[in-house]
């Protein structure tokens, strides 16, 4: 499902316009992004938890040349599904 299909589905299920559904989805993703940028977690009951996990600096290899290269440390976004999603897909 791509973004347009998601917006259409939200609009239909919530009985709102596609523009309102698109605005909601944009606001939702912006709130998640800004909250994670500030270092906080987001937990939505029965849906899941968004959090950050630090990844340490490490050595890797350039796949074209085989030369060792340093991969910088970074934060990894982690989504842990909640019980509602786990139960729905199993």
PDB file of N, CA, C and O in Angstrom:
ATOM      1  N   UNK A   1       0.849  -1.171   0.000  1.00  0.00           N
ATOM      2  CA  UNK A   1       0.000   0.000   0.000  1.00  0.00           C
ATOM      3  C   UNK A   1       0.897   1.237   0.000  1.00  0.00           C
ATOM      4  O   UNK A   1       1.798   1.352   0.831  1.00  0.00           O
ATOM      5  N   UNK A   2       0.656   2.144  -0.915  1.00  0.00           N
ATOM      6  CA  UNK A   2       1.427   3.385  -0.942  1.00  0.00           C
ATOM      7  C   UNK A   2       0.659   4.495  -0.218  1.00  0.00           C
ATOM      8  O   UNK A   2      -0.440   4.264   0.286  1.00  0.00           O
ATOM      9  N   UNK A   3       1.235   5.689  -0.168  1.00  0.00           N
ATOM     10  CA  UNK A   3       0.643   6.782   0.596  1.00  0.00           C
ATOM     11  C   UNK A   3      -0.736   7.154   0.072  1.00  0.00           C
ATOM     12  O   UNK A   3      -1.655   7.366   0.863  1.00  0.00           O
ATOM     13  N   UNK A   4      -0.901   7.239  -1.248  1.00  0.00           N
ATOM     14  CA  UNK A   4      -2.208   7.606  -1.810  1.00  0.00           C
ATOM     15  C   UNK A   4      -3.274   6.584  -1.455  1.00  0.00           C
ATOM     16  O   UNK A   4      -4.401   6.954  -1.125  1.00  0.00           O
ATOM     17  N   UNK A   5      -2.936   5.316  -1.517  1.00  0.00           N
ATOM     18  CA  UNK A   5      -3.890   4.270  -1.155  1.00  0.00           C
ATOM     19  C   UNK A   5      -4.241   4.352   0.328  1.00  0.00           C
ATOM     20  O   UNK A   5      -5.394   4.145   0.708  1.00  0.00           O
ATOM     21  N   UNK A   6      -3.248   4.654   1.165  1.00  0.00           N
ATOM     22  CA  UNK A   6      -3.494   4.798   2.603  1.00  0.00           C
ATOM     23  C   UNK A   6      -4.412   5.981   2.875  1.00  0.00           C
ATOM     24  O   UNK A   6      -5.345   5.871   3.670  1.00  0.00           O
ATOM     25  N   UNK A   7      -4.157   7.108   2.223  1.00  0.00           N
ATOM     26  CA  UNK A   7      -5.003   8.291   2.395  1.00  0.00           C
ATOM     27  C   UNK A   7      -6.434   7.977   1.962  1.00  0.00           C
ATOM     28  O   UNK A   7      -7.383   8.342   2.656  1.00  0.00           O
ATOM     29  N   UNK A   8      -6.598   7.311   0.832  1.00  0.00           N
ATOM     30  CA  UNK A   8      -7.943   6.949   0.362  1.00  0.00           C
ATOM     31  C   UNK A   8      -8.651   6.043   1.361  1.00  0.00           C
ATOM     32  O   UNK A   8      -9.839   6.225   1.628  1.00  0.00           O
ATOM     33  N   UNK A   9      -7.938   5.076   1.911  1.00  0.00           N
ATOM     34  CA  UNK A   9      -8.525   4.145   2.872  1.00  0.00           C
ATOM     35  C   UNK A   9      -8.921   4.864   4.165  1.00  0.00           C
ATOM     36  O   UNK A   9      -9.997   4.616   4.707  1.00  0.00           O
ATOM     37  N   UNK A  10      -8.053   5.753   4.657  1.00  0.00           N
ATOM     38  CA  UNK A  10      -8.373   6.529   5.863  1.00  0.00           C
ATOM     39  C   UNK A  10      -9.598   7.389   5.619  1.00  0.00           C
ATOM     40  O   UNK A  10     -10.501   7.439   6.453  1.00  0.00           O
ATOM     41  N   UNK A  11      -9.635   8.069   4.477  1.00  0.00           N
ATOM     42  CA  UNK A  11     -10.768   8.939   4.159  1.00  0.00           C
ATOM     43  C   UNK A  11     -12.073   8.156   4.123  1.00  0.00           C
ATOM     44  O   UNK A  11     -13.094   8.617   4.634  1.00  0.00           O
ATOM     45  N   UNK A  12     -12.039   6.993   3.528  1.00  0.00           N
ATOM     46  CA  UNK A  12     -13.246   6.175   3.418  1.00  0.00           C
ATOM     47  C   UNK A  12     -13.688   5.662   4.788  1.00  0.00           C
ATOM     48  O   UNK A  12     -14.870   5.749   5.124  1.00  0.00           O
ATOM     49  N   UNK A  13     -12.768   5.136   5.577  1.00  0.00           N
ATOM     50  CA  UNK A  13     -13.124   4.561   6.881  1.00  0.00           C
ATOM     51  C   UNK A  13     -13.564   5.612   7.895  1.00  0.00           C
ATOM     52  O   UNK A  13     -14.430   5.346   8.728  1.00  0.00           O
ATOM     53  N   UNK A  14     -12.970   6.811   7.829  1.00  0.00           N
ATOM     54  CA  UNK A  14     -13.305   7.868   8.779  1.00  0.00           C
ATOM     55  C   UNK A  14     -14.403   8.795   8.246  1.00  0.00           C
ATOM     56  O   UNK A  14     -14.828   9.719   8.939  1.00  0.00           O
ATOM     57  N   UNK A  15     -14.855   8.548   7.028  1.00  0.00           N
ATOM     58  CA  UNK A  15     -15.887   9.375   6.384  1.00  0.00           C
ATOM     59  C   UNK A  15     -15.477  10.852   6.378  1.00  0.00           C
ATOM     60  O   UNK A  15     -16.251  11.731   6.760  1.00  0.00           O
ATOM     61  N   UNK A  16     -14.237  11.100   5.933  1.00  0.00           N
ATOM     62  CA  UNK A  16     -13.729  12.458   5.792  1.00  0.00           C
ATOM     63  C   UNK A  16     -13.191  12.625   4.383  1.00  0.00           C
ATOM     64  O   UNK A  16     -13.067  11.656   3.635  1.00  0.00           O
ATOM     65  N   UNK A  17     -12.873  13.863   4.028  1.00  0.00           N
ATOM     66  CA  UNK A  17     -12.349  14.111   2.684  1.00  0.00           C
ATOM     67  C   UNK A  17     -10.928  13.571   2.554  1.00  0.00           C
ATOM     68  O   UNK A  17     -10.232  13.375   3.551  1.00  0.00           O
ATOM     69  N   UNK A  18     -10.511  13.337   1.321  1.00  0.00           N
ATOM     70  CA  UNK A  18      -9.143  12.867   1.077  1.00  0.00           C
ATOM     71  C   UNK A  18      -8.125  13.915   1.521  1.00  0.00           C
ATOM     72  O   UNK A  18      -7.038  13.573   1.986  1.00  0.00           O
ATOM     73  N   UNK A  19      -8.483  15.206   1.375  1.00  0.00           N
ATOM     74  CA  UNK A  19      -7.579  16.264   1.805  1.00  0.00           C
ATOM     75  C   UNK A  19      -7.386  16.215   3.314  1.00  0.00           C
ATOM     76  O   UNK A  19      -6.261  16.328   3.801  1.00  0.00           O
ATOM     77  N   UNK A  20      -8.470  16.049   4.053  1.00  0.00           N
ATOM     78  CA  UNK A  20      -8.368  15.963   5.513  1.00  0.00           C
ATOM     79  C   UNK A  20      -7.571  14.723   5.933  1.00  0.00           C
ATOM     80  O   UNK A  20      -6.770  14.787   6.866  1.00  0.00           O
ATOM     81  N   UNK A  21      -7.787  13.610   5.256  1.00  0.00           N
ATOM     82  CA  UNK A  21      -7.050  12.382   5.562  1.00  0.00           C
ATOM     83  C   UNK A  21      -5.563  12.571   5.266  1.00  0.00           C
ATOM     84  O   UNK A  21      -4.714  12.120   6.035  1.00  0.00           O
ATOM     85  N   UNK A  22      -5.246  13.237   4.150  1.00  0.00           N
ATOM     86  CA  UNK A  22      -3.847  13.517   3.810  1.00  0.00           C
ATOM     87  C   UNK A  22      -3.204  14.441   4.825  1.00  0.00           C
ATOM     88  O   UNK A  22      -2.055  14.238   5.218  1.00  0.00           O
ATOM     89  N   UNK A  23      -3.953  15.473   5.257  1.00  0.00           N
ATOM     90  CA  UNK A  23      -3.438  16.392   6.278  1.00  0.00           C
ATOM     91  C   UNK A  23      -3.188  15.656   7.591  1.00  0.00           C
ATOM     92  O   UNK A  23      -2.187  15.898   8.265  1.00  0.00           O
ATOM     93  N   UNK A  24      -4.105  14.754   7.949  1.00  0.00           N
ATOM     94  CA  UNK A  24      -3.932  13.963   9.174  1.00  0.00           C
ATOM     95  C   UNK A  24      -2.672  13.106   9.080  1.00  0.00           C
ATOM     96  O   UNK A  24      -1.860  13.087  10.005  1.00  0.00           O
ATOM     97  N   UNK A  25      -2.511  12.401   7.967  1.00  0.00           N
ATOM     98  CA  UNK A  25      -1.355  11.520   7.815  1.00  0.00           C
ATOM     99  C   UNK A  25      -0.048  12.306   7.852  1.00  0.00           C
ATOM    100  O   UNK A  25       0.925  11.868   8.465  1.00  0.00           O
ATOM    101  N   UNK A  26      -0.023  13.466   7.197  1.00  0.00           N
ATOM    102  CA  UNK A  26       1.179  14.309   7.221  1.00  0.00           C
ATOM    103  C   UNK A  26       1.488  14.780   8.643  1.00  0.00           C
ATOM    104  O   UNK A  26       2.645  14.772   9.065  1.00  0.00           O
ATOM    105  N   UNK A  27       0.451  15.190   9.382  1.00  0.00           N
ATOM    106  CA  UNK A  27       0.646  15.649  10.760  1.00  0.00           C
ATOM    107  C   UNK A  27       1.118  14.502  11.643  1.00  0.00           C
ATOM    108  O   UNK A  27       2.000  14.687  12.481  1.00  0.00           O
ATOM    109  N   UNK A  28       0.537  13.321  11.462  1.00  0.00           N
ATOM    110  CA  UNK A  28       0.906  12.140  12.248  1.00  0.00           C
ATOM    111  C   UNK A  28       2.379  11.799  12.049  1.00  0.00           C
ATOM    112  O   UNK A  28       3.104  11.581  13.019  1.00  0.00           O
ATOM    113  N   UNK A  29       2.823  11.751  10.797  1.00  0.00           N
ATOM    114  CA  UNK A  29       4.226  11.414  10.537  1.00  0.00           C
ATOM    115  C   UNK A  29       5.166  12.509  11.031  1.00  0.00           C
ATOM    116  O   UNK A  29       6.274  12.220  11.483  1.00  0.00           O
ATOM    117  N   UNK A  30       4.729  13.766  10.945  1.00  0.00           N
ATOM    118  CA  UNK A  30       5.566  14.870  11.428  1.00  0.00           C
ATOM    119  C   UNK A  30       5.733  14.803  12.944  1.00  0.00           C
ATOM    120  O   UNK A  30       6.831  15.021  13.457  1.00  0.00           O
ATOM    121  N   UNK A  31       4.648  14.502  13.663  1.00  0.00           N
ATOM    122  CA  UNK A  31       4.721  14.392  15.121  1.00  0.00           C
ATOM    123  C   UNK A  31       5.658  13.252  15.522  1.00  0.00           C
ATOM    124  O   UNK A  31       6.472  13.409  16.432  1.00  0.00           O
ATOM    125  N   UNK A  32       5.547  12.116  14.851  1.00  0.00           N
ATOM    126  CA  UNK A  32       6.428  10.981  15.158  1.00  0.00           C
ATOM    127  C   UNK A  32       7.882  11.359  14.908  1.00  0.00           C
ATOM    128  O   UNK A  32       8.745  11.096  15.745  1.00  0.00           O
ATOM    129  N   UNK A  33       8.154  11.971  13.767  1.00  0.00           N
ATOM    130  CA  UNK A  33       9.519  12.363  13.412  1.00  0.00           C
ATOM    131  C   UNK A  33      10.099  13.349  14.421  1.00  0.00           C
ATOM    132  O   UNK A  33      11.222  13.169  14.892  1.00  0.00           O
ATOM    133  N   UNK A  34       9.340  14.385  14.752  1.00  0.00           N
ATOM    134  CA  UNK A  34       9.838  15.413  15.667  1.00  0.00           C
ATOM    135  C   UNK A  34      10.025  14.855  17.080  1.00  0.00           C
ATOM    136  O   UNK A  34      10.960  15.242  17.780  1.00  0.00           O
ATOM    137  N   UNK A  35       9.149  13.957  17.496  1.00  0.00           N
ATOM    138  CA  UNK A  35       9.283  13.356  18.822  1.00  0.00           C
ATOM    139  C   UNK A  35      10.534  12.494  18.889  1.00  0.00           C
ATOM    140  O   UNK A  35      11.271  12.547  19.874  1.00  0.00           O
ATOM    141  N   UNK A  36      10.782  11.700  17.849  1.00  0.00           N
ATOM    142  CA  UNK A  36      11.995  10.880  17.823  1.00  0.00           C
ATOM    143  C   UNK A  36      13.247  11.747  17.744  1.00  0.00           C
ATOM    144  O   UNK A  36      14.260  11.425  18.364  1.00  0.00           O
ATOM    145  N   UNK A  37      13.189  12.847  16.987  1.00  0.00           N
ATOM    146  CA  UNK A  37      14.330  13.757  16.902  1.00  0.00           C
ATOM    147  C   UNK A  37      14.694  14.316  18.271  1.00  0.00           C
ATOM    148  O   UNK A  37      15.868  14.556  18.555  1.00  0.00           O
ATOM    149  N   UNK A  38      13.687  14.524  19.123  1.00  0.00           N
ATOM    150  CA  UNK A  38      13.942  15.076  20.456  1.00  0.00           C
ATOM    151  C   UNK A  38      14.412  14.006  21.439  1.00  0.00           C
ATOM    152  O   UNK A  38      14.711  14.314  22.593  1.00  0.00           O
ATOM    153  N   UNK A  39      14.478  12.743  20.988  1.00  0.00           N
ATOM    154  CA  UNK A  39      14.983  11.669  21.824  1.00  0.00           C
ATOM    155  C   UNK A  39      13.928  10.950  22.644  1.00  0.00           C
ATOM    156  O   UNK A  39      14.266  10.111  23.479  1.00  0.00           O
ATOM    157  N   UNK A  40      12.663  11.257  22.425  1.00  0.00           N
ATOM    158  CA  UNK A  40      11.584  10.618  23.176  1.00  0.00           C
ATOM    159  C   UNK A  40      11.028   9.421  22.415  1.00  0.00           C
ATOM    160  O   UNK A  40      11.227   9.288  21.208  1.00  0.00           O
ATOM    161  N   UNK A  41      10.333   8.558  23.137  1.00  0.00           N
ATOM    162  CA  UNK A  41       9.646   7.414  22.536  1.00  0.00           C
ATOM    163  C   UNK A  41       8.178   7.755  22.330  1.00  0.00           C
ATOM    164  O   UNK A  41       7.643   8.671  22.954  1.00  0.00           O
ATOM    165  N   UNK A  42       7.535   6.995  21.438  1.00  0.00           N
ATOM    166  CA  UNK A  42       6.099   7.121  21.226  1.00  0.00           C
ATOM    167  C   UNK A  42       5.493   5.742  21.402  1.00  0.00           C
ATOM    168  O   UNK A  42       5.897   4.789  20.735  1.00  0.00           O
ATOM    169  N   UNK A  43       4.522   5.636  22.303  1.00  0.00           N
ATOM    170  CA  UNK A  43       3.848   4.359  22.531  1.00  0.00           C
ATOM    171  C   UNK A  43       2.357   4.550  22.290  1.00  0.00           C
ATOM    172  O   UNK A  43       1.725   5.409  22.905  1.00  0.00           O
ATOM    173  N   UNK A  44       1.796   3.737  21.387  1.00  0.00           N
ATOM    174  CA  UNK A  44       0.368   3.765  21.085  1.00  0.00           C
ATOM    175  C   UNK A  44      -0.176   2.391  21.459  1.00  0.00           C
ATOM    176  O   UNK A  44       0.191   1.383  20.856  1.00  0.00           O
ATOM    177  N   UNK A  45      -1.055   2.362  22.458  1.00  0.00           N
ATOM    178  CA  UNK A  45      -1.585   1.105  22.980  1.00  0.00           C
ATOM    179  C   UNK A  45      -2.241   0.307  21.851  1.00  0.00           C
ATOM    180  O   UNK A  45      -2.989   0.859  21.043  1.00  0.00           O
ATOM    181  N   UNK A  46      -1.956  -0.987  21.806  1.00  0.00           N
ATOM    182  CA  UNK A  46      -2.444  -1.951  20.816  1.00  0.00           C
ATOM    183  C   UNK A  46      -1.899  -1.712  19.405  1.00  0.00           C
ATOM    184  O   UNK A  46      -2.225  -2.466  18.489  1.00  0.00           O
ATOM    185  N   UNK A  47      -1.085  -0.688  19.218  1.00  0.00           N
ATOM    186  CA  UNK A  47      -0.478  -0.451  17.910  1.00  0.00           C
ATOM    187  C   UNK A  47       1.008  -0.760  17.948  1.00  0.00           C
ATOM    188  O   UNK A  47       1.488  -1.636  17.227  1.00  0.00           O
ATOM    189  N   UNK A  48       1.744  -0.026  18.805  1.00  0.00           N
ATOM    190  CA  UNK A  48       3.168  -0.292  18.907  1.00  0.00           C
ATOM    191  C   UNK A  48       3.939   0.856  19.504  1.00  0.00           C
ATOM    192  O   UNK A  48       3.369   1.852  19.950  1.00  0.00           O
ATOM    193  N   UNK A  49       5.264   0.695  19.505  1.00  0.00           N
ATOM    194  CA  UNK A  49       6.156   1.676  20.109  1.00  0.00           C
ATOM    195  C   UNK A  49       7.251   2.044  19.112  1.00  0.00           C
ATOM    196  O   UNK A  49       7.895   1.172  18.530  1.00  0.00           O
ATOM    197  N   UNK A  50       7.451   3.346  18.923  1.00  0.00           N
ATOM    198  CA  UNK A  50       8.550   3.867  18.119  1.00  0.00           C
ATOM    199  C   UNK A  50       9.625   4.347  19.080  1.00  0.00           C
ATOM    200  O   UNK A  50       9.335   5.071  20.032  1.00  0.00           O
ATOM    201  N   UNK A  51      10.866   3.945  18.832  1.00  0.00           N
ATOM    202  CA  UNK A  51      11.967   4.386  19.682  1.00  0.00           C
ATOM    203  C   UNK A  51      13.251   4.446  18.865  1.00  0.00           C
ATOM    204  O   UNK A  51      13.295   4.019  17.712  1.00  0.00           O
ATOM    205  N   UNK A  52      14.295   4.985  19.490  1.00  0.00           N
ATOM    206  CA  UNK A  52      15.612   5.068  18.852  1.00  0.00           C
ATOM    207  C   UNK A  52      16.575   4.140  19.559  1.00  0.00           C
ATOM    208  O   UNK A  52      16.532   4.007  20.782  1.00  0.00           O
ATOM    209  N   UNK A  53      17.437   3.501  18.802  1.00  0.00           N
ATOM    210  CA  UNK A  53      18.502   2.673  19.341  1.00  0.00           C
ATOM    211  C   UNK A  53      19.815   3.172  18.742  1.00  0.00           C
ATOM    212  O   UNK A  53      19.953   3.240  17.521  1.00  0.00           O
ATOM    213  N   UNK A  54      20.777   3.522  19.594  1.00  0.00           N
ATOM    214  CA  UNK A  54      22.059   3.994  19.049  1.00  0.00           C
ATOM    215  C   UNK A  54      22.844   2.840  18.420  1.00  0.00           C
ATOM    216  O   UNK A  54      22.880   1.730  18.951  1.00  0.00           O
ATOM    217  N   UNK A  55      23.462   3.127  17.294  1.00  0.00           N
ATOM    218  CA  UNK A  55      24.357   2.156  16.646  1.00  0.00           C
ATOM    219  C   UNK A  55      25.767   2.708  16.736  1.00  0.00           C
ATOM    220  O   UNK A  55      26.017   3.860  16.380  1.00  0.00           O
ATOM    221  N   UNK A  56      26.671   1.895  17.206  1.00  0.00           N
ATOM    222  CA  UNK A  56      28.064   2.316  17.399  1.00  0.00           C
ATOM    223  C   UNK A  56      28.790   2.412  16.055  1.00  0.00           C
ATOM    224  O   UNK A  56      28.390   1.812  15.057  1.00  0.00           O
ATOM    225  N   UNK A  57      29.856   3.180  16.073  1.00  0.00           N
ATOM    226  CA  UNK A  57      30.743   3.266  14.917  1.00  0.00           C
ATOM    227  C   UNK A  57      31.355   1.888  14.685  1.00  0.00           C
ATOM    228  O   UNK A  57      31.683   1.185  15.641  1.00  0.00           O
ATOM    229  N   UNK A  58      31.508   1.505  13.431  1.00  0.00           N
ATOM    230  CA  UNK A  58      32.065   0.177  13.155  1.00  0.00           C
ATOM    231  C   UNK A  58      32.810   0.186  11.831  1.00  0.00           C
ATOM    232  O   UNK A  58      32.678   1.108  11.026  1.00  0.00           O
ATOM    233  N   UNK A  59      33.587  -0.854  11.628  1.00  0.00           N
ATOM    234  CA  UNK A  59      34.314  -0.994  10.370  1.00  0.00           C
ATOM    235  C   UNK A  59      33.496  -1.860   9.420  1.00  0.00           C
ATOM    236  O   UNK A  59      32.916  -2.872   9.813  1.00  0.00           O
ATOM    237  N   UNK A  60      33.465  -1.440   8.172  1.00  0.00           N
ATOM    238  CA  UNK A  60      32.789  -2.197   7.135  1.00  0.00           C
ATOM    239  C   UNK A  60      33.705  -2.315   5.937  1.00  0.00           C
ATOM    240  O   UNK A  60      34.882  -1.964   6.015  1.00  0.00           O
ATOM    241  N   UNK A  61      33.179  -2.803   4.833  1.00  0.00           N
ATOM    242  CA  UNK A  61      33.969  -2.932   3.606  1.00  0.00           C
ATOM    243  C   UNK A  61      33.220  -2.302   2.449  1.00  0.00           C
ATOM    244  O   UNK A  61      32.002  -2.439   2.327  1.00  0.00           O
ATOM    245  N   UNK A  62      33.969  -1.605   1.600  1.00  0.00           N
ATOM    246  CA  UNK A  62      33.402  -1.065   0.379  1.00  0.00           C
ATOM    247  C   UNK A  62      33.113  -2.256  -0.543  1.00  0.00           C
ATOM    248  O   UNK A  62      34.037  -2.993  -0.886  1.00  0.00           O
ATOM    249  N   UNK A  63      31.863  -2.460  -0.949  1.00  0.00           N
ATOM    250  CA  UNK A  63      31.539  -3.647  -1.740  1.00  0.00           C
ATOM    251  C   UNK A  63      32.192  -3.658  -3.127  1.00  0.00           C
ATOM    252  O   UNK A  63      32.379  -4.726  -3.710  1.00  0.00           O
ATOM    253  N   UNK A  64      32.536  -2.490  -3.657  1.00  0.00           N
ATOM    254  CA  UNK A  64      33.144  -2.445  -4.986  1.00  0.00           C
ATOM    255  C   UNK A  64      34.638  -2.734  -4.950  1.00  0.00           C
ATOM    256  O   UNK A  64      35.171  -3.437  -5.809  1.00  0.00           O
ATOM    257  N   UNK A  65      35.312  -2.174  -3.930  1.00  0.00           N
ATOM    258  CA  UNK A  65      36.768  -2.310  -3.893  1.00  0.00           C
ATOM    259  C   UNK A  65      37.251  -3.278  -2.829  1.00  0.00           C
ATOM    260  O   UNK A  65      38.389  -3.743  -2.889  1.00  0.00           O
ATOM    261  N   UNK A  66      36.409  -3.590  -1.859  1.00  0.00           N
ATOM    262  CA  UNK A  66      36.814  -4.472  -0.774  1.00  0.00           C
ATOM    263  C   UNK A  66      37.632  -3.781   0.294  1.00  0.00           C
ATOM    264  O   UNK A  66      38.057  -4.420   1.256  1.00  0.00           O
ATOM    265  N   UNK A  67      37.864  -2.467   0.144  1.00  0.00           N
ATOM    266  CA  UNK A  67      38.652  -1.717   1.118  1.00  0.00           C
ATOM    267  C   UNK A  67      37.860  -1.536   2.407  1.00  0.00           C
ATOM    268  O   UNK A  67      36.645  -1.339   2.372  1.00  0.00           O
ATOM    269  N   UNK A  68      38.555  -1.603   3.556  1.00  0.00           N
ATOM    270  CA  UNK A  68      37.872  -1.316   4.826  1.00  0.00           C
ATOM    271  C   UNK A  68      37.470   0.155   4.882  1.00  0.00           C
ATOM    272  O   UNK A  68      38.185   1.031   4.394  1.00  0.00           O
ATOM    273  N   UNK A  69      36.321   0.405   5.482  1.00  0.00           N
ATOM    274  CA  UNK A  69      35.869   1.787   5.631  1.00  0.00           C
ATOM    275  C   UNK A  69      35.129   1.934   6.954  1.00  0.00           C
ATOM    276  O   UNK A  69      34.529   0.984   7.456  1.00  0.00           O
ATOM    277  N   UNK A  70      35.183   3.135   7.504  1.00  0.00           N
ATOM    278  CA  UNK A  70      34.546   3.418   8.780  1.00  0.00           C
ATOM    279  C   UNK A  70      33.086   3.799   8.532  1.00  0.00           C
ATOM    280  O   UNK A  70      32.798   4.692   7.736  1.00  0.00           O
ATOM    281  N   UNK A  71      32.176   3.123   9.213  1.00  0.00           N
ATOM    282  CA  UNK A  71      30.753   3.456   9.151  1.00  0.00           C
ATOM    283  C   UNK A  71      30.450   4.241  10.415  1.00  0.00           C
ATOM    284  O   UNK A  71      30.635   3.740  11.524  1.00  0.00           O
ATOM    285  N   UNK A  72      29.984   5.471  10.246  1.00  0.00           N
ATOM    286  CA  UNK A  72      29.744   6.376  11.363  1.00  0.00           C
ATOM    287  C   UNK A  72      28.631   5.862  12.278  1.00  0.00           C
ATOM    288  O   UNK A  72      27.760   5.105  11.849  1.00  0.00           O
ATOM    289  N   UNK A  73      28.674   6.282  13.528  1.00  0.00           N
ATOM    290  CA  UNK A  73      27.604   5.934  14.460  1.00  0.00           C
ATOM    291  C   UNK A  73      26.326   6.658  14.025  1.00  0.00           C
ATOM    292  O   UNK A  73      26.379   7.719  13.402  1.00  0.00           O
ATOM    293  N   UNK A  74      25.189   6.069  14.362  1.00  0.00           N
ATOM    294  CA  UNK A  74      23.907   6.643  13.967  1.00  0.00           C
ATOM    295  C   UNK A  74      22.821   6.125  14.904  1.00  0.00           C
ATOM    296  O   UNK A  74      23.015   5.147  15.626  1.00  0.00           O
ATOM    297  N   UNK A  75      21.685   6.796  14.875  1.00  0.00           N
ATOM    298  CA  UNK A  75      20.520   6.325  15.600  1.00  0.00           C
ATOM    299  C   UNK A  75      19.650   5.524  14.647  1.00  0.00           C
ATOM    300  O   UNK A  75      19.428   5.926  13.504  1.00  0.00           O
ATOM    301  N   UNK A  76      19.164   4.396  15.121  1.00  0.00           N
ATOM    302  CA  UNK A  76      18.299   3.532  14.326  1.00  0.00           C
ATOM    303  C   UNK A  76      16.877   3.655  14.869  1.00  0.00           C
ATOM    304  O   UNK A  76      16.660   3.541  16.075  1.00  0.00           O
ATOM    305  N   UNK A  77      15.915   3.885  13.986  1.00  0.00           N
ATOM    306  CA  UNK A  77      14.513   3.936  14.399  1.00  0.00           C
ATOM    307  C   UNK A  77      13.992   2.508  14.493  1.00  0.00           C
ATOM    308  O   UNK A  77      14.139   1.712  13.565  1.00  0.00           O
ATOM    309  N   UNK A  78      13.379   2.200  15.638  1.00  0.00           N
ATOM    310  CA  UNK A  78      12.868   0.856  15.893  1.00  0.00           C
ATOM    311  C   UNK A  78      11.364   0.940  16.118  1.00  0.00           C
ATOM    312  O   UNK A  78      10.887   1.803  16.856  1.00  0.00           O
ATOM    313  N   UNK A  79      10.616   0.036  15.478  1.00  0.00           N
ATOM    314  CA  UNK A  79       9.182  -0.078  15.730  1.00  0.00           C
ATOM    315  C   UNK A  79       8.921  -1.461  16.299  1.00  0.00           C
ATOM    316  O   UNK A  79       9.241  -2.474  15.677  1.00  0.00           O
ATOM    317  N   UNK A  80       8.337  -1.491  17.485  1.00  0.00           N
ATOM    318  CA  UNK A  80       7.980  -2.760  18.110  1.00  0.00           C
ATOM    319  C   UNK A  80       6.452  -2.852  18.089  1.00  0.00           C
ATOM    320  O   UNK A  80       5.783  -2.068  18.762  1.00  0.00           O
ATOM    321  N   UNK A  81       5.896  -3.790  17.334  1.00  0.00           N
ATOM    322  CA  UNK A  81       4.441  -3.871  17.232  1.00  0.00           C
ATOM    323  C   UNK A  81       3.802  -4.250  18.561  1.00  0.00           C
ATOM    324  O   UNK A  81       4.369  -4.996  19.359  1.00  0.00           O
ATOM    325  N   UNK A  82       2.604  -3.713  18.773  1.00  0.00           N
ATOM    326  CA  UNK A  82       1.853  -4.011  19.981  1.00  0.00           C
ATOM    327  C   UNK A  82       1.044  -5.287  19.839  1.00  0.00           C
ATOM    328  O   UNK A  82       1.023  -5.914  18.780  1.00  0.00           O
ATOM    329  N   UNK A  83       0.379  -5.659  20.923  1.00  0.00           N
ATOM    330  CA  UNK A  83      -0.393  -6.893  20.962  1.00  0.00           C
ATOM    331  C   UNK A  83      -1.506  -6.903  19.918  1.00  0.00           C
ATOM    332  O   UNK A  83      -1.779  -7.945  19.322  1.00  0.00           O
ATOM    333  N   UNK A  84      -2.145  -5.771  19.689  1.00  0.00           N
ATOM    334  CA  UNK A  84      -3.239  -5.696  18.714  1.00  0.00           C
ATOM    335  C   UNK A  84      -2.784  -6.081  17.310  1.00  0.00           C
ATOM    336  O   UNK A  84      -3.470  -6.833  16.617  1.00  0.00           O
ATOM    337  N   UNK A  85      -1.639  -5.572  16.893  1.00  0.00           N
ATOM    338  CA  UNK A  85      -1.118  -5.889  15.558  1.00  0.00           C
ATOM    339  C   UNK A  85      -0.634  -7.335  15.510  1.00  0.00           C
ATOM    340  O   UNK A  85      -0.904  -8.053  14.548  1.00  0.00           O
ATOM    341  N   UNK A  86       0.081  -7.758  16.548  1.00  0.00           N
ATOM    342  CA  UNK A  86       0.579  -9.139  16.582  1.00  0.00           C
ATOM    343  C   UNK A  86      -0.562 -10.142  16.480  1.00  0.00           C
ATOM    344  O   UNK A  86      -0.482 -11.114  15.729  1.00  0.00           O
ATOM    345  N   UNK A  87      -1.631  -9.895  17.247  1.00  0.00           N
ATOM    346  CA  UNK A  87      -2.779 -10.806  17.214  1.00  0.00           C
ATOM    347  C   UNK A  87      -3.474 -10.785  15.855  1.00  0.00           C
ATOM    348  O   UNK A  87      -3.956 -11.820  15.395  1.00  0.00           O
ATOM    349  N   UNK A  88      -3.532  -9.623  15.207  1.00  0.00           N
ATOM    350  CA  UNK A  88      -4.228  -9.504  13.922  1.00  0.00           C
ATOM    351  C   UNK A  88      -3.516 -10.237  12.803  1.00  0.00           C
ATOM    352  O   UNK A  88      -4.168 -10.775  11.909  1.00  0.00           O
ATOM    353  N   UNK A  89      -2.190 -10.270  12.832  1.00  0.00           N
ATOM    354  CA  UNK A  89      -1.456 -10.894  11.728  1.00  0.00           C
ATOM    355  C   UNK A  89      -1.131 -12.354  11.958  1.00  0.00           C
ATOM    356  O   UNK A  89      -0.673 -13.035  11.041  1.00  0.00           O
ATOM    357  N   UNK A  90      -1.355 -12.847  13.158  1.00  0.00           N
ATOM    358  CA  UNK A  90      -1.070 -14.260  13.443  1.00  0.00           C
ATOM    359  C   UNK A  90      -2.340 -15.062  13.600  1.00  0.00           C
ATOM    360  O   UNK A  90      -2.282 -16.268  13.842  1.00  0.00           O
TER     361      UNK A  90
END
